[in-house]
């Protein structure tokens, strides 16, 4: 599996980055290195990584700025922030920029490897991307739902949430699982954001009366289709 995974490492700490690069390459990941955010952005025009390991405090373009630019053009690539900025506001900002994980420095390389493997194993089982839900079609690649010829474009968060629900149609998807998969952690702020996104999804799907998203208090959600 790992021989196909390409990682872009963006960090101005050259010495430690080279050590991490070697560690990742021993695990058979392909690694491209950039020593600041501006160089990382330039490389992204030609390199197509599966994962970006991104420091925050960098010259020319910091990690938050780079993540924002990346998400404007690519919502699928995984972004892990690797940083010594551990304040709550920094973590929340990282996740608000749709970072997939936020790993404080210093960290054990083995911990990072475990997180990478878990993420890509999870992606590997997500083979189905198109679903028929009641009378509505959902295409997670296009981030769209269509009902009777009318289409709606979903946000990245809405797409990820609906994908989890559709993959587990008729069964409960735990709140904690949704939060950790979509936002990266189950903080109170993210929990409130999930409530809002579920409300938006219900409005988008409301024309198809066969579909309902059922809330189970303090437990999770079920995507239900009635015949």
BAFI-3210 file (N, C-alpha, C; in Angstrom, 3 decimals, decimal comma, padded with zeros to 6 digits):
// residues 227
n [1|2|3|4|5|6|7|8|9|10|11|12|13|14|15|16|17|18|19|20|21|22|23|24|25|26|27|28|29|30|31|32|33|34|35|36|37|38|39|40|41|42|43|44|45|46|47|48|49|50|51|52|53|54|55|56|57|58|59|60|61|62|63|64|65|66|67|68|69|70|71|72|73|74|75|76|77|78|79|80|81|82|83|84|85|86|87|88|89|90|91|92|93|94|95|96|97|98|99|100|101|102|103|104|105|106|107|108|109|110|111|112|113|114|115|116|117|118|119|120|121|122|123|124|125|126|127|128|129|130|131|132|133|134|135|136|137|138|139|140|141|142|143|144|145|146|147|148|149|150|151|152|153|154|155|156|157|158|159|160|161|162|163|164|165|166|167|168|169|170|171|172|173|174|175|176|177|178|179|180|181|182|183|184|185|186|187|188|189|190|191|192|193|194|195|196|197|198|199|200|201|202|203|204|205|206|207|208|209|210|211|212|213|214|215|216|217|218|219|220|221|222|223|224|225|226|227]
n.u [000,822|001,896|003,778|002,591|001,896|002,354|004,093|004,179|006,400|006,532|008,457|010,525|012,579|015,277|017,132|015,746|013,664|014,895|015,631|013,088|012,121|013,795|012,982|010,322|010,715|011,964|009,763|008,637|007,269|006,895|008,624|008,594|010,368|009,950|011,248|009,899|006,679|006,110|007,729|006,623|004,038|004,690|005,710|003,409|002,146|003,160|003,670|001,730|000,700|-000,434|-000,657|-000,001|002,430|002,656|004,258|003,701|004,893|006,674|008,911|008,085|005,621|003,287|002,160|-000,646|-001,519|-000,701|-002,234|-004,797|-004,724|-004,322|-006,720|-008,494|-008,247|-008,043|-009,667|-009,386|-006,810|-004,918|-004,140|-001,814|-001,041|002,074|003,479|004,834|003,070|000,693|-001,567|-005,066|-006,567|-004,975|-005,086|-007,843|-008,006|-006,446|-008,062|-010,316|-009,450|-009,696|-007,828|-006,655|-005,458|-003,739|-000,762|001,184|004,525|007,277|007,076|006,642|008,082|006,972|004,378|003,339|003,549|001,718|-000,671|-000,773|-000,974|-003,428|-005,198|-004,991|-005,692|-008,334|-009,293|-008,923|-010,956|-013,118|-014,598|-016,926|-018,457|-020,680|-024,109|-027,467|-029,975|-032,940|-034,917|-032,964|-029,826|-026,444|-023,274|-020,169|-017,676|-018,163|-019,305|-022,131|-025,743|-028,662|-032,049|-034,875|-033,964|-032,970|-030,109|-027,823|-024,978|-022,626|-020,829|-017,397|-017,361|-020,061|-020,241|-018,444|-019,694|-022,212|-021,299|-020,262|-022,669|-024,139|-022,606|-023,159|-025,856|-028,986|-027,990|-026,574|-024,374|-021,789|-021,519|-018,971|-017,314|-017,938|-017,103|-014,330|-013,486|-014,231|-013,612|-011,371|-011,135|-013,136|-014,109|-016,005|-016,716|-016,537|-018,499|-020,809|-020,667|-021,118|-023,832|-024,977|-024,268|-025,661|-028,262|-028,239|-027,865|-030,257|-032,082|-031,241|-031,880|-034,604|-036,676|-036,983|-039,056|-038,738|-036,429|-034,714|-032,799|-032,025|-031,763|-030,008|-029,997|-027,084|-025,699|-025,600|-026,221|-028,657|-029,042|-031,947|-034,166|-037,403|-039,832]
n.v [-001,206|001,290|002,024|003,500|005,866|009,269|011,755|015,136|017,049|019,884|022,121|024,296|023,463|022,066|020,031|018,243|017,634|016,207|013,926|012,935|012,535|010,446|008,449|008,078|007,197|004,764|003,364|003,019|005,107|007,676|010,693|014,173|017,151|020,453|023,564|025,775|027,515|028,864|027,593|025,061|025,551|026,138|023,643|022,140|022,671|020,932|018,541|015,859|015,168|012,679|013,186|015,936|017,056|019,505|022,247|025,151|027,681|029,329|030,959|033,408|032,093|031,046|028,005|027,986|029,821|028,511|026,142|027,219|028,158|025,731|024,360|025,844|024,897|022,164|019,741|017,177|016,154|014,962|016,752|017,111|018,913|019,590|020,738|023,119|024,798|024,780|025,831|026,131|027,790|027,792|025,094|024,880|026,661|025,309|023,037|024,354|025,151|022,876|020,940|017,600|016,376|017,248|017,508|017,789|019,046|018,018|014,804|011,228|009,474|006,990|007,255|009,103|007,585|005,548|007,016|007,885|005,420|004,512|006,417|006,028|003,367|003,567|005,125|003,342|001,458|002,885|002,575|002,859|005,510|006,623|006,858|005,727|007,124|006,641|008,384|009,991|010,852|010,593|011,829|011,527|012,204|014,361|015,997|016,380|016,270|014,955|015,349|014,520|015,892|018,239|019,675|019,928|021,489|020,326|021,281|020,598|019,497|018,721|016,822|014,838|014,069|013,134|011,048|009,242|008,594|007,492|005,277|003,699|003,088|003,020|002,186|003,091|005,834|006,768|009,814|010,603|009,219|010,447|013,079|012,778|011,718|013,618|016,185|015,788|015,898|015,580|017,921|020,376|022,634|021,623|019,687|021,240|022,412|020,164|019,664|021,856|021,341|018,962|019,942|021,575|019,571|018,136|020,047|020,262|017,746|017,572|017,644|015,103|012,991|010,456|010,195|010,430|011,887|010,609|011,560|010,361|010,922|012,133|010,059|009,422|009,372|008,249|007,426|007,129|005,397|005,345|003,182]
n.w [000,000|000,849|-001,078|-003,026|-001,923|-001,674|-000,015|000,913|002,586|004,478|006,004|007,840|009,446|008,717|009,476|011,309|009,618|007,568|008,944|009,593|007,018|006,120|007,881|007,107|004,508|004,932|005,686|003,268|002,050|-000,392|-000,437|-000,721|-000,183|001,155|002,129|003,047|003,168|000,747|-001,160|-000,908|-001,947|-004,618|-005,411|-005,306|-007,666|-009,481|-008,184|-006,943|-004,134|-001,738|000,897|003,040|005,174|007,474|008,778|010,909|011,719|009,567|007,237|004,665|003,719|005,953|007,648|008,060|006,130|003,808|003,973|003,701|001,033|-000,275|000,281|-001,175|-003,706|-003,583|-001,914|-001,156|-000,602|002,132|005,101|007,591|010,372|011,760|014,533|016,945|018,044|020,291|021,453|022,229|020,469|018,188|017,429|016,873|014,748|012,875|012,360|011,434|008,989|007,659|008,217|008,640|010,779|013,816|015,102|017,873|018,316|020,371|018,701|018,547|015,882|015,273|016,167|014,346|011,972|012,568|012,601|009,938|008,564|009,570|008,551|005,753|005,473|006,205|004,102|002,020|002,187|001,447|-001,134|-002,628|-004,241|-005,369|-004,742|-004,437|-002,753|-001,441|-003,611|-004,463|-005,869|-004,957|-005,310|-004,193|-005,168|-006,852|-005,046|-004,817|-004,759|-006,289|-007,187|-008,869|-011,165|-010,132|-008,815|-006,052|-004,771|-002,462|000,516|001,511|004,126|004,413|002,390|003,317|005,706|004,789|003,205|005,113|006,424|004,310|003,645|005,735|005,736|007,301|009,720|012,912|013,039|014,967|016,840|017,748|015,997|013,541|014,089|014,599|012,189|010,240|011,263|012,827|015,588|018,617|019,821|021,730|020,206|017,582|017,761|017,965|015,450|013,863|014,436|013,147|010,453|009,972|010,084|007,781|005,821|006,080|005,138|002,483|001,537|001,869|-000,039|-001,043|000,233|001,148|002,516|005,605|008,219|011,137|014,492|017,262|020,527|022,010|020,916|018,031|014,451|012,046|008,692|007,069|004,928|003,724|002,324]
ca.u [000,000|002,624|004,619|001,838|001,543|003,336|003,980|004,901|006,803|006,814|008,942|011,816|013,581|015,845|017,779|014,746|012,866|015,634|015,509|011,734|012,037|014,424|012,138|009,164|011,159|012,174|008,426|008,295|006,531|007,634|008,616|009,164|010,585|009,991|011,741|008,981|005,361|006,119|008,286|005,602|002,985|005,227|005,796|002,066|001,724|003,655|003,607|000,369|000,843|-001,612|-000,639|000,915|002,837|002,794|004,569|002,972|005,810|007,650|009,055|007,487|004,217|003,173|001,371|-002,065|-001,726|-000,578|-003,402|-005,945|-004,583|-004,507|-008,130|-009,223|-008,134|-007,986|-010,247|-009,213|-005,501|-004,856|-003,204|-001,485|-000,184|003,111|003,845|004,988|002,001|-000,249|-002,695|-006,385|-006,973|-004,217|-005,662|-009,147|-007,765|-005,992|-009,191|-011,224|-008,884|-009,925|-006,733|-007,157|-004,891|-002,924|000,157|002,146|005,934|007,871|006,243|007,369|007,822|006,088|003,004|002,954|003,360|000,458|-001,764|-000,816|-001,493|-004,857|-005,939|-005,040|-006,485|-009,733|-009,626|-008,895|-012,241|-014,156|-014,539|-018,152|-018,535|-021,984|-025,158|-028,874|-030,574|-034,342|-035,012|-031,904|-028,491|-025,370|-021,944|-019,226|-016,572|-018,605|-019,905|-023,449|-026,910|-029,637|-033,390|-035,799|-033,326|-032,451|-028,873|-027,274|-023,560|-022,350|-019,508|-016,529|-017,831|-021,336|-019,947|-017,820|-020,707|-023,197|-020,630|-020,254|-024,037|-024,553|-021,865|-023,722|-027,288|-029,861|-027,344|-026,125|-022,993|-021,522|-021,085|-017,526|-016,685|-018,096|-016,269|-012,907|-013,208|-014,452|-012,931|-010,092|-011,314|-014,537|-014,250|-017,360|-016,944|-016,793|-019,783|-021,822|-020,593|-021,776|-025,281|-025,330|-024,150|-026,774|-029,428|-028,118|-028,097|-031,695|-032,733|-030,877|-032,520|-035,995|-037,642|-037,194|-039,710|-038,400|-035,162|-034,652|-031,606|-032,556|-030,817|-030,067|-029,424|-025,770|-025,141|-025,204|-027,231|-028,984|-029,639|-033,032|-034,978|-038,691|-040,332]
ca.v [000,000|002,526|002,422|004,410|007,062|010,334|012,728|016,398|017,530|021,320|022,493|024,984|022,806|021,148|018,876|017,284|017,209|015,169|012,701|012,420|012,054|009,126|007,514|007,785|006,433|003,388|002,761|002,907|006,250|008,620|011,966|015,375|018,118|021,885|024,185|026,825|027,419|029,332|026,497|024,018|025,932|025,962|022,208|021,595|022,849|019,794|017,321|015,525|014,320|012,137|013,728|017,048|017,262|020,946|023,075|026,423|028,827|029,270|032,241|033,636|031,711|030,116|026,813|028,305|030,463|027,483|025,261|027,934|028,149|024,362|023,986|026,557|024,164|020,714|019,404|015,750|015,800|015,000|017,709|016,951|019,953|019,154|022,071|023,337|025,698|023,838|026,513|025,720|028,593|027,323|023,808|025,142|027,269|024,249|022,220|025,193|025,155|021,512|020,015|016,277|016,039|018,322|016,729|018,687|018,684|016,869|013,607|010,021|009,123|005,819|007,754|009,679|006,472|004,882|007,886|007,843|004,116|004,443|007,263|005,466|002,142|004,007|005,548|002,202|000,744|003,778|002,392|003,319|006,967|007,022|006,192|006,063|007,217|006,902|008,804|010,983|010,332|011,295|011,568|012,162|012,780|015,660|016,732|016,825|015,409|015,301|014,797|014,930|016,827|019,405|019,316|020,815|021,276|020,224|021,673|019,459|018,891|018,055|015,634|013,824|013,577|012,323|009,819|008,323|008,128|006,642|004,014|002,931|003,321|002,241|001,872|004,273|006,302|007,466|011,217|010,672|008,744|011,507|014,221|012,479|011,482|014,812|017,356|015,418|015,688|015,668|019,068|020,939|023,515|020,793|019,038|022,226|022,542|018,987|019,899|022,814|020,693|018,019|020,766|021,937|018,371|017,850|021,005|019,915|016,473|017,566|017,434|013,657|012,665|009,093|010,246|011,137|011,714|010,454|011,854|009,592|011,860|011,842|008,825|009,556|009,621|007,168|007,814|006,176|005,522|004,644|002,718]
ca.w [000,000|001,049|-002,197|-003,879|-001,156|-001,830|001,068|000,804|003,910|004,393|007,335|007,672|010,280|007,736|010,107|011,765|008,468|006,861|009,750|009,415|005,632|006,061|008,621|006,262|003,342|005,401|005,687|001,846|001,532|-001,233|000,282|-001,318|000,898|000,891|003,362|003,511|002,557|-000,642|-001,965|-000,895|-002,881|-005,969|-005,694|-005,484|-009,057|-010,267|-007,369|-006,530|-002,946|-001,066|002,265|003,277|006,563|007,358|009,942|010,868|011,769|008,476|006,529|003,343|003,786|007,080|007,388|007,957|004,829|002,780|004,065|003,131|-000,420|-000,742|000,351|-002,221|-004,971|-003,367|-000,617|-000,899|-000,066|003,593|005,688|009,005|010,924|012,703|015,006|018,383|018,472|020,895|022,081|021,751|019,307|017,026|017,020|016,265|013,441|011,984|011,944|010,648|007,638|007,167|008,486|009,040|012,080|014,389|015,920|018,535|018,436|019,680|018,618|018,177|014,479|015,222|016,331|013,061|011,032|012,909|012,155|008,479|008,145|009,901|007,609|004,411|005,545|006,211|002,744|001,107|002,209|000,941|-002,570|-003,256|-004,236|-005,870|-003,985|-004,619|-001,428|-001,775|-005,007|-004,614|-006,165|-004,254|-005,855|-003,269|-005,939|-007,360|-003,924|-005,257|-004,666|-007,322|-006,994|-009,931|-012,068|-009,429|-008,126|-005,036|-004,483|-001,031|000,989|001,816|005,369|004,153|001,589|004,166|006,653|004,066|002,775|006,256|006,663|003,189|003,728|006,858|005,607|008,166|010,990|013,641|012,929|016,223|016,744|017,934|014,766|012,540|014,461|014,439|010,775|009,424|011,832|013,425|017,021|019,039|020,712|021,838|019,059|016,411|017,981|017,576|013,994|013,302|014,525|012,086|009,149|009,848|009,750|006,366|005,004|006,089|004,233|001,109|001,176|002,327|-001,128|-001,151|001,505|001,579|003,241|006,878|009,045|012,497|015,574|018,501|021,478|022,578|020,352|016,635|013,430|011,105|007,425|006,932|003,723|003,835|001,027]
c.u [000,856|003,428|003,903|001,543|002,683|003,069|004,794|005,141|007,242|007,172|010,311|012,903|014,228|016,401|016,754|013,874|013,566|015,590|014,129|011,557|012,638|013,569|010,927|009,552|011,484|010,855|007,832|007,309|007,460|007,513|009,296|009,243|010,580|010,353|010,950|007,677|005,323|006,658|007,283|004,498|003,451|005,271|004,427|001,538|002,162|003,562|002,162|000,435|-000,499|-001,773|000,368|001,167|003,321|003,092|003,806|003,930|006,901|007,753|008,318|006,005|004,067|002,209|-000,115|-002,378|-001,667|-001,792|-004,628|-005,895|-004,816|-005,989|-008,994|-009,235|-008,195|-008,523|-009,966|-007,867|-005,528|-003,815|-003,045|-000,604|000,781|003,732|004,050|003,973|000,827|-001,434|-004,010|-006,796|-006,234|-004,779|-007,000|-008,984|-007,319|-007,137|-010,200|-010,748|-008,937|-008,656|-007,293|-006,582|-003,993|-002,035|001,192|003,565|006,359|006,913|007,134|007,070|006,880|004,620|002,496|002,679|002,033|-000,737|-001,904|-001,435|-002,987|-005,683|-006,072|-005,734|-007,964|-010,165|-009,738|-010,221|-013,379|-014,174|-015,781|-018,266|-019,876|-023,065|-026,535|-029,518|-032,031|-034,456|-033,939|-030,589|-027,457|-024,047|-020,933|-018,021|-016,914|-019,190|-021,277|-024,516|-027,917|-030,956|-034,307|-035,216|-032,758|-031,231|-028,480|-025,804|-023,354|-020,981|-018,689|-017,005|-019,120|-021,142|-019,393|-018,825|-021,696|-022,583|-020,603|-021,643|-024,488|-023,850|-022,417|-025,240|-028,088|-029,252|-026,803|-024,658|-022,726|-021,056|-019,564|-016,790|-016,774|-017,142|-014,795|-012,534|-013,247|-013,654|-011,565|-010,134|-012,764|-014,747|-015,687|-017,680|-017,259|-018,122|-020,927|-021,851|-021,262|-023,291|-025,751|-025,308|-025,250|-028,056|-029,408|-028,401|-029,575|-032,452|-032,464|-031,640|-034,033|-037,018|-037,933|-037,734|-039,411|-037,144|-035,336|-033,311|-032,073|-031,454|-031,071|-029,301|-028,141|-025,128|-024,689|-026,385|-027,435|-029,570|-030,673|-033,792|-036,250|-039,195|-041,740]
c.v [001,255|002,954|003,389|005,730|008,071|011,405|013,970|016,927|018,985|021,819|023,152|024,451|021,700|019,879|017,835|016,788|016,101|013,834|012,074|011,855|010,658|008,070|007,100|006,929|004,992|002,628|002,688|003,967|007,068|009,991|013,051|016,435|019,548|022,587|025,427|026,736|027,847|028,260|025,346|024,298|025,765|024,479|021,597|021,778|021,671|018,468|017,081|014,598|013,782|012,736|014,866|017,155|018,700|021,604|024,395|027,608|028,679|030,640|032,225|033,295|030,706|028,982|027,067|028,925|029,422|026,554|025,920|027,911|026,752|024,011|024,754|025,772|022,649|020,382|017,950|015,395|015,915|016,020|017,395|018,139|019,322|020,425|022,113|024,363|024,844|024,506|026,081|026,477|028,183|026,006|024,017|025,770|026,217|023,406|023,035|025,312|023,771|020,660|018,703|015,793|017,184|017,670|017,649|018,131|018,836|015,685|012,421|009,710|007,938|006,217|008,331|008,581|005,770|005,696|007,864|006,537|004,012|005,240|006,611|004,109|002,485|004,424|004,367|001,477|001,607|003,726|002,934|004,832|007,483|006,181|006,634|005,983|007,600|007,184|009,844|010,294|011,224|010,858|012,294|012,748|014,177|016,540|017,271|015,789|015,892|014,589|015,402|016,057|018,077|018,981|020,378|020,467|021,307|020,811|020,415|018,741|018,112|016,772|014,512|013,227|012,665|011,021|008,798|007,747|007,159|005,291|003,107|003,088|002,412|001,846|003,156|004,570|007,176|008,902|011,323|010,250|009,815|012,653|013,947|012,243|012,774|016,011|017,035|015,287|015,964|016,787|019,583|021,820|022,712|020,061|019,968|022,404|021,358|019,158|020,810|022,137|019,658|018,767|021,154|020,741|018,013|018,772|020,669|018,689|016,479|017,336|015,958|013,166|011,250|009,069|010,974|010,866|011,752|010,719|010,934|010,386|011,324|010,583|009,001|009,786|008,374|007,795|006,740|006,451|004,701|004,304|003,235]
c.w [000,000|-000,159|-003,125|-003,181|-001,213|-000,782|000,725|002,210|003,784|005,788|007,173|008,599|009,454|008,382|010,525|010,621|007,695|007,612|009,574|008,008|005,506|006,758|007,779|005,066|003,708|005,402|004,279|001,365|000,623|-000,581|-000,553|-000,226|000,378|002,189|003,792|002,719|001,102|-001,581|-002,040|-001,890|-004,326|-006,349|-005,962|-006,904|-009,928|-009,522|-006,958|-005,310|-002,455|000,325|002,328|004,780|006,657|008,701|009,809|010,803|010,716|007,822|005,195|003,286|004,918|006,752|007,262|006,589|003,711|002,796|003,447|001,603|-000,988|-000,787|-000,651|-003,524|-004,797|-001,981|-000,224|-000,274|001,459|004,044|007,167|009,403|011,925|013,276|016,508|018,897|018,969|021,576|021,434|020,493|018,039|016,504|016,306|014,883|012,437|011,469|011,141|009,206|007,011|007,198|008,999|010,353|012,510|015,431|016,554|018,475|019,896|019,682|018,271|016,705|014,342|015,355|015,012|012,035|011,290|012,430|010,642|007,999|008,406|008,908|006,243|004,380|005,514|004,814|001,797|001,068|001,683|-000,583|-003,272|-003,119|-004,735|-005,202|-004,490|-003,243|-001,638|-003,259|-005,344|-004,940|-005,490|-004,836|-004,976|-003,995|-006,439|-006,267|-004,306|-004,959|-005,700|-007,045|-008,050|-010,791|-011,431|-008,612|-007,106|-004,844|-002,976|-000,713|001,267|003,075|005,132|003,358|002,462|005,147|005,937|003,572|003,911|006,511|005,563|003,211|004,820|006,904|006,535|009,495|011,623|013,355|014,152|015,978|016,818|016,666|013,677|012,830|014,214|012,972|009,970|009,930|012,444|014,929|017,393|020,050|020,707|020,638|017,799|016,532|017,599|016,058|013,303|013,336|013,393|010,717|008,925|009,483|008,274|005,460|004,961|005,154|002,777|000,630|001,374|001,210|-001,355|000,184|001,993|002,454|004,566|007,543|010,487|013,516|016,757|019,543|022,113|022,003|018,913|015,724|012,577|009,849|007,064|005,637|003,913|002,461|000,781]
res [x|x|x|x|x|x|x|x|x|x|x|x|x|x|x|x|x|x|x|x|x|x|x|x|x|x|x|x|x|x|x|x|x|x|x|x|x|x|x|x|x|x|x|x|x|x|x|x|x|x|x|x|x|x|x|x|x|x|x|x|x|x|x|x|x|x|x|x|x|x|x|x|x|x|x|x|x|x|x|x|x|x|x|x|x|x|x|x|x|x|x|x|x|x|x|x|x|x|x|x|x|x|x|x|x|x|x|x|x|x|x|x|x|x|x|x|x|x|x|x|x|x|x|x|x|x|x|x|x|x|x|x|x|x|x|x|x|x|x|x|x|x|x|x|x|x|x|x|x|x|x|x|x|x|x|x|x|x|x|x|x|x|x|x|x|x|x|x|x|x|x|x|x|x|x|x|x|x|x|x|x|x|x|x|x|x|x|x|x|x|x|x|x|x|x|x|x|x|x|x|x|x|x|x|x|x|x|x|x|x|x|x|x|x|x|x|x|x|x|x|x|x|x|x|x|x|x]
***
